[in-house]
Amino acid sequence: MYPAELVQPMRDELTAVGFEQINEVDQVEAAINAEGTTLVVVNSVCGCAAANARPGVRFSLENAKIPSKLVTVFAGVDREATDAARAMMIPFPPSSPSMALFKNGELVHMLERHHIEGRPADMIAENLIQAFDEHC
């Protein structure tokens, strides 16, 4: 588990653009099963989260169509909430960072760590924008 003061700035990067930080299993289930679209970001302390994932997701929110709900859990901090989110992302194996788009509780788009690591933020944003345009 990482100290709260270490991860707070990383949480703030997403909550500042409209993400709700969730850390309880029931919050995860409610967000994902809500009517409409929900983007779940599994946040992380790793370098690819800082350089690629968080900037990419922020850029994607400049699109005309965006998910109705934006939520994030933090791997290595919000263990139970992260496990609950990952369980709803099956058949994809756990990875962080990762991003999943749900529509009416159904997983419709997934970005795993290997889709994020080594790719520029604008490429990640474009991938998300295509998913938003199709599903939101």
PyMOL commands that set and color helices and strands:
alter all, ss='L'
color gray80, all
select helices_A, chain A and resi 4-15+25-32+47-60+79-87+113-116+121-135
alter helices_A, ss='H'
color red, helices_A
select strands_A, chain A and resi 20-21+37-43+69-74+98-103+106-111
alter strands_A, ss='S'
color yellow, strands_A
deselect
rebuild
show_as cartoon
